[in-house]
Amino acid sequence: MVINEDERIDKHCRILLFEDFKPKNHVVITGFPGFGYTGYIASRYIAQKLNLKRVGIIITREIPEYTMLEDYGIVFPFEIFTDKEKITIIVNHSLPPKRYRDSYARTIINWLRESGIKELVLIGGLNIKLKEGDEKYRWLKGTQSKQKLNAPLMKKGLYIIGPLAHMIMYAEMNLLPFIVVLPYAEPLRLDPRAAAIAVEVIGKVYGITIDVSELYEDARKIEEELAEIIRQQEEAFRREASREEHIYM
């Protein structure tokens, strides 16, 4: 494996590319494990269903202490997938370490701006308790986006927190066109159905054909599989925090 390192980085985060690649004129999609794990499930599902190729990873100063095996190889916490034509997905299997989230977002947004992307799509989850009508999701956009989605905008006064907020603010500061899709989701459990709504919206807006039946029909199976992955992640985090003897399995 040959790695070409992007030099436009700060000391806490860097992008490692396995080959010469820039997402020029691409729609770039990403999300995080927030409410319902909506952003993570949706972005991971799109990358899998479109059979995208992994072309790089994102490394923070402290790498989360876990990994696993997928068909494409050893899994890293933050991975870049693409079809090299029009779509790039950043899959965040985990949240970036809290102290480096600002660096993480800034590094990614700088790379996307310099690459000349078409638009950034951020996926999050909106607490289902805030639902007021029959709408399935809400959304918002940056000042540079010309998108008009058939759903209510996010209500004023509600907060977006975590790395998704970092991405939104840096995208706006760098004049990147972006939208944020926020399906209503269960806040305390994995919600594949909320992820399916996000995938459907993205597919319709950008003309991408993605079958979401698996997210609806196999929701329980997906929840169980991801719950086990999350359990192992949390166990790794606890070991790291307690500095006890490490056991790898």
C-alpha positions, 0 to 999 in steps of 0.5 A: 500500500502506497500512501500519499500524505496531504501536506495541508494539515495541522499537527493534530489531524491529517488525511492519508490518501492511498492514491492520487485523488481529489473529490473535484466536483463531487457530492461529498456525504458524511455524518457521525454517530449522533442521535440514532447513529443516523449519520453513521448508518446512512453514510456507511450504507451508501458506501456499501450499496454503491460499492465504493472504493476506499481511497484514504483514511483520516488520522487524528493524533490519538487513534481510537483503540479498536479495529475490525476486518471488512471485505476491503481490509482493516477498518480505520475509524475514519475512512474515505470512499469514492466512485472517482466520478461524482460521489465521495463518502467519509465514513466515521465509524466513531466520533473523533477524540473530543480534544481534536474535533476542531482540528478534524473538521477544519482539516476535512473542510480545508481539503474539500474546499481546495479540491473544489467539491460540488456540494457537501451533504451532512447527515444528522439525527433530530430528536423524534420528540421534537416532531410536530406534524407528518414531516419525516425530516427537517433540513438546513443549508449554507448560504452558498447552497441553492438546494430547495428540499420539500421539507420544513427547515430546522426550527430556530433556537434548536442546537446542533452539537458535536463534530457535526456543528464543527463541520457546519461552521467551518463549511460556512466560513469557507463558503462551501455549498452544503446542506444538512439532512436531519431525519427524526430519530430515536435518540437512545437507540440505533435507528436504521429507519431514520437513516433510510429516510436520509438515504432516500432524500439524498438519492432524490436530490442528487439523482443517485439510485440506492435501494433502502429496503434493507434498512427498513426490512432488516432494521432489527438485524442491522441494529443488533450487528451495529450494537455489537460493534458499538459495545466493543468500541465502548469497551475499548474506550473504557480500557483506555480510560482506566489504563488497565492491561489491554486485551485484544480480541 
